[in-house]
Amino acid sequence: MRFMLSDEQSAIQDMAREVLAAESTFDRVRSAGEERQYDSELWALQRSMGWPGVGVPQRWGGQGLGLVELSVIAEECGYACSSTPLLGTILAATSLVSAASSEQCERYLPSLAAGEVRGAVALTADSTPVPDAGEAGLIVVLEGSGGRVSLQPAQPVETIDPTLRYGRVVDPSAGEPLNQSPIAYDSTLVVVSAHQLGLAQRALDLSVAYTSVREQFGVPVATFQAVSHRLAQAHVDLTAARSLVYHAAWAVQVGDSEASASAARAKAWLAEASRTVTGSAIHAHGGIGFTWEANLHWLFKRATMLGPYLGGARQHRSRLLDMLGTAQTTSHETDHS
Amino acid sequence: MDLTLSADELAFRDDFRAWIADHHPGSPPSNVEERYYWRLEWLRELNRGGFAAMHWPSEYGGRGATAMLNAVFFTELARAGAPIPANHIATFMAGPTIMQWGTQEQKERYLAPMLRADNVWCQGFSEPGAGSDLAAVATFAAREGDEFVVNGQKVWTSEAQYAHFCLLVTRTDRSVAQHKGLTYFILDMSSPGITRRPLRQLTGESEFNELFFDNVRIPASSVIGEVGNGWRVAMTTLMHERSMIGAGYGIRLRNYLTVVESHLRAHGLLDDPIVADRFTDLEIRTRALELSALRQISEAQARGSVGSEGSILKLMWSDTYSRLAEFAIETVGPDALEDASGWAWEYLRSRASTIEGGTSDILRNIVADRVLGLPRAR
């Protein structure tokens, strides 16, 4: 058993972290947010590196990597809070890989993998604003274990997170039906959770750095336990988050019997932890954390928007309970009373 | 990333699963003392099967098991509803400490009897004035020829009522910096001058003791790791203590969660969406602890050393255990608070979880300092 990234997967992570540190600075994120436009230069770079097609099989123009690698990329894009349509596009591509017929794959995947067409994924039973749907050329609408793929544009929505272009699906019954595939939904949950993990990890890292140098009463504020314990607790919560996300990525990738439960756990946990940790980071920065320039709000806003997206914490806990009930084959007769 | 068990791990799992099926100790006695001896007998039984100390090197009677194989061992115990064997202070703390710091003679004398449960061990670290602040130990060992004469007091000594030997941290030099003046001994608990007094805890039982030392004489040959080196030896013991927490306590939590779930299902309580939501949140926390334990084992193996991450698992465990115990009391109903109910016992016992084995506050200090690298408070 090896419950950690392989050397190749770590190399992908290092490469993505390095590229985004240089090309997706908070200056660039802020500028995209203020102009309410994607960072087109960064998107061009991500396309040139093949990121939109990381999880798409090679015969349809992608790199044919697995959900773990896809999660690594998604996490790093969250860590950088990058402002491109990558998240929606990889979500759409990933769900099509598992739910589309080979004819549909042939038709849609090469342009998604190349980033020529931008994608998004929505849930039918949900009016939550969909990230990247505002300017998407292709939208996958998931319903139950099935769904549809549509080229009908979504209705753009301006949200508290202007670094992504959100939208609402106009007609969920538009487009062509897809095959039944629970993997499509599970995969999207993992990718979004990984992105949220990246957002939260960045917020914690920024807080560690800031409170280590910001002085009050003649000492760094991190020397006060009221501050350091807040950050320690955030680290504990993110340790749980990382374990849940990468277990889910592996489980869905290999078709483990725990895959759907694991994906539900990851999304339920990250829906709350990502918002809590990014919010906690604002507090840990003190007054400066509330300013526009401190940049923490980009992380907090996106974490907030992605929380209910594809189902929030309570929905996924409810789904999980149903799965646990089904999985409970033996009844435990031990009782405390 | 590959979470499947290796062929060796699978083979061990199947062997051990079959072995437990034939040797299962049944259900626990309700009396605390009987339960302890029942778990001690379970250690003997495991030892006869060669399973008493998986992680020990084979030269000392273990299997040289990796931490991952040890986790498989604990997972199988939990799956079978079998208890964690007693004398874990010997197998997880005293044993590894003596292996690292002890003399050849000490190794030969003490290690093998631990696995046979001929020697029961306790840990004399905490004192009334040295709890979280271990370096403040005041129990003094004065050198007299080939012996040390010990005076002072220890507290919170688990299982001292059964113990033959004690891992004793004392001060031997008051003139140097606090943590430099400590010496670590093996104390024979039959020595004259030792008074053991059970501490009655808020559950009404006595798991812990006070120990009083009145001119207790210890031969100098019972020092572990040289006079004045006690702090480093004690850190070895504590690191090993926390290394077992992930696997061992994850299992306790899962078993408890299963009991709670069975009750909720049997009484239709999960039909209440608020109860259902809270229960499922606790399930996620439990799974996160189990998975984090596995992940840390993987990372420690890759790195070749155990780090401070055990503190994170212990924080997760105590937090989730406390939440689960409170949740059970609230959802089971008024019967849960009847004196003899197991629900009440878990609820009361869980109050210790954020204190024992490093308070949650100290553990957050450790995470802040050694994991996050924040500047120290002092």
Interface residues (C-beta under 8 A of the other chain):
Chain A: M1 R2 F3 M4 L5 S6 Q9 V68 V208 T211 S212 V219 P220 A222 T223 F224 Q225 S228 H229 L231 A232 Q233 H235 V236 T239 A240 A241 R242 S243 L244 Y246 H247 A249 W250 A251 V254 D256 S262 R265 A268 W269 R314 R317 S318 L320 L321 L324 G325 Q328 S331 H332 E333 T334 D335 H336 S337
Chain B: M1 D2 L3 T4 L5 S6 E9 M68 G81 T258 V259 E261 S262 H263 R265 A266 L270 P273 A276 D277 F279 T280 D281 E283 I284 R285 R287 A288 L289 L291 S292 L294 R295 I297 S298 E299 A302 E309 I312 L315 M316 A328 V332 D335 A336 S341 G342 W343 E346 D361 R364 N365 V367 A368 D369 V371 L372 G373 L374 P375 R376 A377
